[in-house]
Amino acid sequence: MRDKDKTIDTLPDSFETEEKAGAFWDAHSTMDYQEHLEPSDDTVEISESVFELQVRMRCLTPRSNVR
C-alpha cells in the first residue's frame, strides 16, 4: 500500500546515461510511477545467462615455507 505522506521524485524525461537510469531505478519503485506506464505486447527472448561468482582463495602453505 502506498504511503500518502511519501514524497515521490519527479520522473526525468530522459537519462544522460544507462548508468544514471540504472541508479534511478535502483533507488525508486516503478509502482510509484504507474501513471507513466503503458501496456505493451513486446516479447523478450533471453538467449544467454551470465552468472557472476565471487571466488575466495586461501593459501594453504605455512608462512615459514614461503620465501
mmCIF file of the C-alpha atoms, coordinates in Angstrom:
data_MODEL
# 
_entry.id   MODEL 
# 
loop_
_atom_site.group_PDB 
_atom_site.id 
_atom_site.type_symbol 
_atom_site.label_atom_id 
_atom_site.label_alt_id 
_atom_site.label_comp_id 
_atom_site.label_asym_id 
_atom_site.label_entity_id 
_atom_site.label_seq_id 
_atom_site.pdbx_PDB_ins_code 
_atom_site.Cartn_x 
_atom_site.Cartn_y 
_atom_site.Cartn_z 
_atom_site.occupancy 
_atom_site.B_iso_or_equiv 
_atom_site.pdbx_formal_charge 
_atom_site.auth_seq_id 
_atom_site.auth_comp_id 
_atom_site.auth_asym_id 
_atom_site.auth_atom_id 
_atom_site.pdbx_PDB_model_num 
ATOM 1  C CA . MET A 1 1  ? 0.000  0.000   0.000   1.00 0.00 ? 1  MET A CA 1 
ATOM 2  C CA . ARG A 1 2  ? 1.279  3.444   -0.881  1.00 0.00 ? 2  ARG A CA 1 
ATOM 3  C CA . ASP A 1 3  ? 2.186  5.795   1.967   1.00 0.00 ? 3  ASP A CA 1 
ATOM 4  C CA . LYS A 1 4  ? 0.208  9.019   1.412   1.00 0.00 ? 4  LYS A CA 1 
ATOM 5  C CA . ASP A 1 5  ? 2.865  11.146  3.158   1.00 0.00 ? 5  ASP A CA 1 
ATOM 6  C CA . LYS A 1 6  ? 5.662  9.751   0.971   1.00 0.00 ? 6  LYS A CA 1 
ATOM 7  C CA . THR A 1 7  ? 7.353  12.262  -1.335  1.00 0.00 ? 7  THR A CA 1 
ATOM 8  C CA . ILE A 1 8  ? 7.939  10.907  -4.829  1.00 0.00 ? 8  ILE A CA 1 
ATOM 9  C CA . ASP A 1 9  ? 10.708 12.343  -7.009  1.00 0.00 ? 9  ASP A CA 1 
ATOM 10 C CA . THR A 1 10 ? 9.733  13.651  -10.429 1.00 0.00 ? 10 THR A CA 1 
ATOM 11 C CA . LEU A 1 11 ? 10.380 11.145  -13.209 1.00 0.00 ? 11 LEU A CA 1 
ATOM 12 C CA . PRO A 1 12 ? 13.044 12.587  -15.539 1.00 0.00 ? 12 PRO A CA 1 
ATOM 13 C CA . ASP A 1 13 ? 12.127 12.999  -19.222 1.00 0.00 ? 13 ASP A CA 1 
ATOM 14 C CA . SER A 1 14 ? 15.335 11.162  -20.095 1.00 0.00 ? 14 SER A CA 1 
ATOM 15 C CA . PHE A 1 15 ? 18.584 9.980   -18.549 1.00 0.00 ? 15 PHE A CA 1 
ATOM 16 C CA . GLU A 1 16 ? 22.064 11.087  -19.626 1.00 0.00 ? 16 GLU A CA 1 
ATOM 17 C CA . THR A 1 17 ? 23.474 7.564   -19.441 1.00 0.00 ? 17 THR A CA 1 
ATOM 18 C CA . GLU A 1 18 ? 22.313 4.000   -18.882 1.00 0.00 ? 18 GLU A CA 1 
ATOM 19 C CA . GLU A 1 19 ? 24.194 4.076   -15.586 1.00 0.00 ? 19 GLU A CA 1 
ATOM 20 C CA . LYS A 1 20 ? 22.165 7.076   -14.378 1.00 0.00 ? 20 LYS A CA 1 
ATOM 21 C CA . ALA A 1 21 ? 18.945 5.361   -15.429 1.00 0.00 ? 21 ALA A CA 1 
ATOM 22 C CA . GLY A 1 22 ? 20.001 2.243   -13.534 1.00 0.00 ? 22 GLY A CA 1 
ATOM 23 C CA . ALA A 1 23 ? 20.892 4.277   -10.446 1.00 0.00 ? 23 ALA A CA 1 
ATOM 24 C CA . PHE A 1 24 ? 17.482 5.997   -10.559 1.00 0.00 ? 24 PHE A CA 1 
ATOM 25 C CA . TRP A 1 25 ? 15.549 2.724   -10.812 1.00 0.00 ? 25 TRP A CA 1 
ATOM 26 C CA . ASP A 1 26 ? 17.729 1.074   -8.151  1.00 0.00 ? 26 ASP A CA 1 
ATOM 27 C CA . ALA A 1 27 ? 16.536 3.800   -5.763  1.00 0.00 ? 27 ALA A CA 1 
ATOM 28 C CA . HIS A 1 28 ? 12.903 4.077   -6.939  1.00 0.00 ? 28 HIS A CA 1 
ATOM 29 C CA . SER A 1 29 ? 9.954  1.759   -7.448  1.00 0.00 ? 29 SER A CA 1 
ATOM 30 C CA . THR A 1 30 ? 8.017  1.547   -10.711 1.00 0.00 ? 30 THR A CA 1 
ATOM 31 C CA . MET A 1 31 ? 4.919  1.225   -8.523  1.00 0.00 ? 31 MET A CA 1 
ATOM 32 C CA . ASP A 1 32 ? 5.292  4.929   -7.700  1.00 0.00 ? 32 ASP A CA 1 
ATOM 33 C CA . TYR A 1 33 ? 5.217  5.835   -11.420 1.00 0.00 ? 33 TYR A CA 1 
ATOM 34 C CA . GLN A 1 34 ? 2.326  3.712   -12.691 1.00 0.00 ? 34 GLN A CA 1 
ATOM 35 C CA . GLU A 1 35 ? 0.648  6.702   -14.334 1.00 0.00 ? 35 GLU A CA 1 
ATOM 36 C CA . HIS A 1 36 ? 3.664  6.942   -16.691 1.00 0.00 ? 36 HIS A CA 1 
ATOM 37 C CA . LEU A 1 37 ? 3.489  3.282   -17.756 1.00 0.00 ? 37 LEU A CA 1 
ATOM 38 C CA . GLU A 1 38 ? 1.529  1.894   -20.663 1.00 0.00 ? 38 GLU A CA 1 
ATOM 39 C CA . PRO A 1 39 ? 0.728  -1.670  -21.717 1.00 0.00 ? 39 PRO A CA 1 
ATOM 40 C CA . SER A 1 40 ? 2.979  -3.394  -24.223 1.00 0.00 ? 40 SER A CA 1 
ATOM 41 C CA . ASP A 1 41 ? 2.810  -6.539  -26.337 1.00 0.00 ? 41 ASP A CA 1 
ATOM 42 C CA . ASP A 1 42 ? 6.596  -6.774  -26.639 1.00 0.00 ? 42 ASP A CA 1 
ATOM 43 C CA . THR A 1 43 ? 8.261  -10.168 -26.370 1.00 0.00 ? 43 THR A CA 1 
ATOM 44 C CA . VAL A 1 44 ? 11.627 -10.581 -24.688 1.00 0.00 ? 44 VAL A CA 1 
ATOM 45 C CA . GLU A 1 45 ? 13.795 -13.528 -25.665 1.00 0.00 ? 45 GLU A CA 1 
ATOM 46 C CA . ILE A 1 46 ? 16.654 -14.405 -23.346 1.00 0.00 ? 46 ILE A CA 1 
ATOM 47 C CA . SER A 1 47 ? 19.331 -16.202 -25.333 1.00 0.00 ? 47 SER A CA 1 
ATOM 48 C CA . GLU A 1 48 ? 22.081 -16.345 -22.726 1.00 0.00 ? 48 GLU A CA 1 
ATOM 49 C CA . SER A 1 49 ? 22.521 -16.380 -18.980 1.00 0.00 ? 49 SER A CA 1 
ATOM 50 C CA . VAL A 1 50 ? 25.515 -14.805 -17.288 1.00 0.00 ? 50 VAL A CA 1 
ATOM 51 C CA . PHE A 1 51 ? 26.425 -15.579 -13.702 1.00 0.00 ? 51 PHE A CA 1 
ATOM 52 C CA . GLU A 1 52 ? 28.975 -13.696 -11.623 1.00 0.00 ? 52 GLU A CA 1 
ATOM 53 C CA . LEU A 1 53 ? 30.708 -15.627 -8.877  1.00 0.00 ? 53 LEU A CA 1 
ATOM 54 C CA . GLN A 1 54 ? 32.978 -14.355 -6.159  1.00 0.00 ? 54 GLN A CA 1 
ATOM 55 C CA . VAL A 1 55 ? 35.864 -16.738 -5.565  1.00 0.00 ? 55 VAL A CA 1 
ATOM 56 C CA . ARG A 1 56 ? 37.990 -16.597 -2.436  1.00 0.00 ? 56 ARG A CA 1 
ATOM 57 C CA . MET A 1 57 ? 41.340 -18.306 -2.467  1.00 0.00 ? 57 MET A CA 1 
ATOM 58 C CA . ARG A 1 58 ? 43.298 -19.287 0.583   1.00 0.00 ? 58 ARG A CA 1 
ATOM 59 C CA . CYS A 1 59 ? 46.959 -20.166 0.653   1.00 0.00 ? 59 CYS A CA 1 
ATOM 60 C CA . LEU A 1 60 ? 47.475 -23.447 2.473   1.00 0.00 ? 60 LEU A CA 1 
ATOM 61 C CA . THR A 1 61 ? 51.280 -23.192 2.559   1.00 0.00 ? 61 THR A CA 1 
ATOM 62 C CA . PRO A 1 62 ? 52.627 -22.367 6.035   1.00 0.00 ? 62 PRO A CA 1 
ATOM 63 C CA . ARG A 1 63 ? 54.276 -18.929 6.085   1.00 0.00 ? 63 ARG A CA 1 
ATOM 64 C CA . SER A 1 64 ? 57.551 -20.414 7.346   1.00 0.00 ? 64 SER A CA 1 
ATOM 65 C CA . ASN A 1 65 ? 57.912 -22.211 3.972   1.00 0.00 ? 65 ASN A CA 1 
ATOM 66 C CA . VAL A 1 66 ? 57.337 -19.085 1.871   1.00 0.00 ? 66 VAL A CA 1 
ATOM 67 C CA . ARG A 1 67 ? 60.484 -17.218 0.752   1.00 0.00 ? 67 ARG A CA 1 
# 
